[in-house]
Each structure stands twice: as structure tokens, then as C-alpha cells.
């Protein structure tokens, strides 16, 4: 094997090692991102089974029909409790 061929083989091995390192770090980064995402997510089953406290009472509505120029509109008033 000549010196030129040995250099080309060395460059190929170095490049292959670099590619393996880049792929390994990309996989580790993806795994860490998925783990952080899973830690932040809340299970839908947990949300459906959890009892929630109602923070506000639904507002009461008063509706009135208003007719002008042959068109009927509904006027809605929100009454505070």
C-alpha cells in the first residue's frame, strides 16, 4: 500500500468515526427531548378521572327579541349573580 492510499484509508476511517459520533449524539439529543416531552405531558386518563373544581358559576342570560326593518335580532344581557 502506498503512502497516498494509506492516507486515503486514514481519512475514510476518520470520517466514518466522525459520522458515527454525530449520529450517536443526534440520537441522544432526540431521546432527551422525548423524555422531557413525556415528563411534561399529562395523561388523558388522569385528566378524565380527576375531579375539577368549578372556579366560576355560569352566568345567567336574558334574551330579548328586537325587530327592526323586517329583521329580527336577539339581544343578550349577562346578569351578574
KOLPA-205801 format. One line per 2 residues: for each residue x, y, z of C-alpha. Coordinates in pm, whole numbers, plus 32768, in hexadecimal, padded with zeros to 4 digits. Layout:
BEGIN
X Y Z | ...
***
This chain:
BEGIN
8000 8000 8000 | 808E 814D 7F9D
809D 827C 807A | 7F87 8324 7FB3
7E9F 81F6 7FD9 | 7EEE 81DE 814E
7E93 834E 8176 | 7D4A 831B 80BF
7CF6 81F0 819E | 7D4E 82BD 82D3
7C6C 83DB 825E | 7B50 82E3 821A
7B6E 8247 8375 | 7B7C 83A1 8416
7A47 8412 8355 | 798A 82D3 83B1
79DD 8307 8522 | 7968 8471 850C
781E 8407 846B | 77E1 8300 8577
7819 8405 8689 | 772D 84FE 85E2
761D 83F5 85B9 | 7649 837E 8722
762A 84E1 87AA | 74FA 8527 86CF
7453 83ED 875A | 74A6 844F 88C1
741B 85AD 8884 | 72D7 851E 87F6
72B2 842E 891D | 72E3 854B 8A16
71E4 8626 8962 | 70E4 850A 8963
7122 84C6 8AD4 | 70EE 8636 8B2C
6FB1 863B 8A5A | 6F2B 8502 8B07
6F76 8597 8C5E | 6EAE 86D2 8C09
6D83 861D 8B73 | 6C58 85C2 8C48
6B9A 8483 8C03 | 6A3F 84AD 8B6D
69C1 8396 8C50 | 6A3D 8459 8D7E
698F 8595 8D04 | 6848 84DE 8CC2
6848 8436 8E17 | 68B9 8566 8ED9
67A7 8630 8F82 | 67BD 879E 8F29
6749 88BD 8FFF | 6660 89AD 8F51
6704 8B01 8F78 | 65DE 8BD4 8F07
6468 8BB3 8EF4 | 63D2 8BC2 8D97
6341 8D15 8D4D | 61CB 8D3C 8D2B
614A 8DBC 8BE0 | 6021 8E92 8B86
5FBC 8E8A 8A1A | 5EDB 8F82 896B
5E67 8F82 8803 | 5E8C 90CE 874D
5DF0 910B 85F8 | 5E55 922A 8514
5E22 9254 839D | 5D98 90F4 8380
5ECC 9056 841F | 5EC0 8FAE 8574
5FEE 8FB9 8657 | 6024 8F12 87A7
60A4 8FF8 88BA | 6159 8F42 89D0
61A0 8FD3 8B28 | 6285 8F2E 8C21
6204 8F51 8D83 | 6301 8F4E 8E99
62AD 8E62 8FB2
***
